[in-house]
Amino acid sequence: MLLLGVACSSSSEEYQSITSTPVVYCQTACAKAHACNDAVDAAPCRASCEMKLAARPPLRPDFLGYVAGCVESATCASGSVPTKCENEAQARLAPSDYGRRFCATFVTVGAKCDATGSKYPEANCLEAAKTYDDSALESANECLSNSCSSLETCLEGRIPELMLPP
């Protein structure tokens, strides 16, 4: 995942099921980053965060909400893992109904292109479906009608975390 890393650790394991937008997420994350480290300038941080999120497929609002809630309630601690809040959010979410259907088709189509199933693992798809908005999955779904020779490249362009590295 390529969200803004904040060197903070969570003080609470409970987060409300809230939704967030990229703008609100970036405001929350950068305010916390500044609170944890005076050297972080919140305005350029927000601009950079928003630019990174705009350059990727849309993330689920509830994923952003969980991460923002985790970041907001975190306490500052040096050496913590920046992806802790993302991992916690992903563990709490389930793929949407569309995400589950997309992944079933992804595996079926992938089996035609790779009999071993190693290049099109269902587990990767379901993890991506927990993170990405259905609009991103719909965009990736368009790739599933491509030929095997162009399927992987198309999917990597639509949902980069979906495919295993070569």
Backbone torsions as a table, in degrees:
resi	resn	phi	psi	omega
1	MET	NA	149.9	-175.2
2	LEU	-121.7	45.9	175.5
3	LEU	-87.2	167.4	-179.5
4	LEU	-62.3	130.3	178.0
5	GLY	-89.6	131.1	177.3
6	VAL	-120.4	128.9	-178.5
7	ALA	-81.6	68.6	179.8
8	CYS	-137.4	153.6	176.3
9	SER	-119.8	151.8	-175.1
10	SER	-74.1	140.8	175.6
11	SER	-102.1	-6.5	-177.3
12	SER	-138.8	144.9	179.4
13	GLU	-96.3	-2.9	-176.9
14	GLU	-107.6	129.2	177.7
15	TYR	-132.1	140.1	178.3
16	GLN	-73.5	151.1	175.4
17	SER	-79.7	92.7	-179.1
18	ILE	-120.3	165.1	175.6
19	THR	-114.2	160.2	-179.8
20	SER	-148.2	160.4	173.6
21	THR	-103.2	163.5	175.6
22	PRO	-56.0	-38.7	-178.9
23	VAL	-64.2	-47.7	-179.6
24	VAL	-66.5	-41.3	177.7
25	TYR	-57.6	-49.2	-177.2
26	CYS	-64.5	-38.4	176.4
27	GLN	-60.5	-46.0	-178.9
28	THR	-64.3	-49.6	-176.8
29	ALA	-63.7	-40.6	-177.7
30	CYS	-76.1	-32.8	174.5
31	ALA	-63.5	-41.0	179.0
32	LYS	-68.3	-41.4	178.9
33	ALA	-59.9	-41.2	178.4
34	HIS	-67.1	-40.7	179.1
35	ALA	-64.1	-32.4	-179.8
36	CYS	-82.7	-23.8	-175.6
37	ASN	-151.0	107.7	-178.7
38	ASP	-57.6	-22.6	-178.7
39	ALA	-71.8	-17.4	178.8
40	VAL	-82.1	120.5	177.4
41	ASP	-88.7	118.0	-172.5
42	ALA	-60.8	-39.5	-176.1
43	ALA	-64.5	-52.4	177.4
44	PRO	-64.9	-32.8	177.1
45	CYS	-59.4	-48.2	179.9
46	ARG	-61.2	-44.6	-179.1
47	ALA	-61.1	-44.2	179.6
48	SER	-65.0	-44.2	179.1
49	CYS	-60.2	-49.0	-179.3
50	GLU	-62.8	-38.1	178.9
51	MET	-65.2	-42.0	178.6
52	LYS	-63.4	-43.6	-179.5
53	LEU	-69.3	-34.8	178.9
54	ALA	-68.9	-25.5	-176.9
55	ALA	-84.1	-1.7	-177.5
56	ARG	-119.1	167.5	175.3
57	PRO	-60.2	150.8	-177.1
58	PRO	-61.0	136.5	176.5
59	LEU	-92.4	154.1	179.9
60	ARG	-63.5	136.3	177.9
61	PRO	-59.5	-34.8	179.3
62	ASP	-73.1	-30.5	174.2
63	PHE	-63.8	-49.8	178.4
64	LEU	-60.6	-38.0	179.0
65	GLY	-64.6	-44.3	177.5
66	TYR	-62.4	-44.7	-179.0
67	VAL	-64.6	-44.7	179.6
68	ALA	-61.4	-42.1	178.9
69	GLY	-63.7	-40.1	178.1
70	CYS	-65.1	-47.0	-179.4
71	VAL	-62.1	-44.6	-177.3
72	GLU	-63.0	-35.8	-177.8
73	SER	-91.4	0.5	-178.4
74	ALA	-72.7	154.0	172.6
75	THR	-103.6	148.6	-179.3
76	CYS	-71.3	130.9	177.9
77	ALA	-153.9	129.1	179.8
78	SER	-72.4	146.1	174.9
79	GLY	82.6	4.3	179.0
80	SER	-76.2	159.1	-178.2
81	VAL	-79.6	121.1	-177.4
82	PRO	-61.2	-24.3	-176.7
83	THR	-91.5	6.3	-177.5
84	LYS	-56.2	-46.6	-178.9
85	CYS	-65.6	-38.2	177.2
86	GLU	-63.9	-44.6	179.7
87	ASN	-62.9	-41.8	178.0
88	GLU	-63.3	-43.4	179.7
89	ALA	-62.5	-44.4	-179.3
90	GLN	-64.6	-35.8	179.2
91	ALA	-67.7	-29.3	-177.5
92	ARG	-83.5	-21.8	-175.4
93	LEU	-94.0	154.7	172.4
94	ALA	-115.8	153.5	175.9
95	PRO	-60.2	148.3	175.2
96	SER	-67.9	168.6	176.1
97	ASP	-59.0	-43.0	178.4
98	TYR	-63.2	-40.9	179.0
99	GLY	-59.3	-43.1	178.3
100	ARG	-64.2	-42.3	178.4
101	ARG	-65.3	-42.9	178.2
102	PHE	-58.4	-45.4	-177.3
103	CYS	-66.1	-35.0	176.4
104	ALA	-62.8	-43.0	178.2
105	THR	-68.8	-40.4	177.6
106	PHE	-55.0	-45.8	-179.2
107	VAL	-67.6	-42.6	179.9
108	THR	-62.4	-48.5	179.4
109	VAL	-66.0	-42.7	179.8
110	GLY	-60.4	-34.9	179.7
111	ALA	-64.2	-29.2	177.5
112	LYS	-72.4	-28.0	-177.4
113	CYS	-95.4	-22.5	-179.0
114	ASP	-147.8	98.7	-175.3
115	ALA	-59.5	-25.7	-179.4
116	THR	-76.1	-21.5	-178.6
117	GLY	77.5	0.8	-175.7
118	SER	-72.6	-26.0	-178.9
119	LYS	-87.3	-14.7	-176.3
120	TYR	-131.3	62.3	-175.1
121	PRO	-74.8	134.7	179.6
122	GLU	-61.2	-38.1	-178.6
123	ALA	-59.7	-42.8	177.8
124	ASN	-62.4	-41.5	-179.0
125	CYS	-64.3	-46.3	-179.2
126	LEU	-64.5	-36.6	176.1
127	GLU	-65.3	-42.8	178.0
128	ALA	-64.2	-39.0	-178.8
129	ALA	-65.7	-23.5	176.5
130	LYS	-73.7	-24.3	-172.4
131	THR	-100.3	-42.1	-173.4
132	TYR	-88.1	145.6	174.7
133	ASP	-65.2	151.7	179.7
134	ASP	-57.4	-30.0	178.8
135	SER	-63.3	-35.9	176.8
136	ALA	-68.9	-40.1	178.1
137	LEU	-67.6	-35.4	175.9
138	GLU	-63.0	-40.3	177.2
139	SER	-63.3	-43.4	178.3
140	ALA	-67.2	-31.2	179.5
141	ASN	-60.1	-32.1	177.6
142	GLU	-60.1	-29.5	179.9
143	CYS	-68.2	-26.7	-172.3
144	LEU	-67.2	-12.3	175.6
145	SER	-93.6	-0.8	179.2
146	ASN	-73.7	163.4	174.5
147	SER	-69.2	160.3	179.5
148	CYS	-57.7	-34.1	-177.3
149	SER	-67.9	-23.6	-179.6
150	SER	-114.6	-3.3	-176.5
151	LEU	-61.6	-51.5	-176.2
152	GLU	-61.5	-44.7	179.9
153	THR	-62.5	-41.8	179.2
154	CYS	-63.3	-47.5	-179.4
155	LEU	-63.4	-39.7	178.9
156	GLU	-62.1	-32.9	178.8
157	GLY	-74.8	-27.9	-176.8
158	ARG	-92.1	-40.3	179.6
159	ILE	-142.4	87.4	-173.2
160	PRO	-55.7	-36.9	-176.9
161	GLU	-74.8	-6.8	-175.3
162	LEU	-72.3	-37.1	-173.1
163	MET	-95.1	145.3	174.1
164	LEU	-71.6	144.7	175.3
165	PRO	-65.4	152.1	-179.0
166	PRO	-63.4	NA	NA
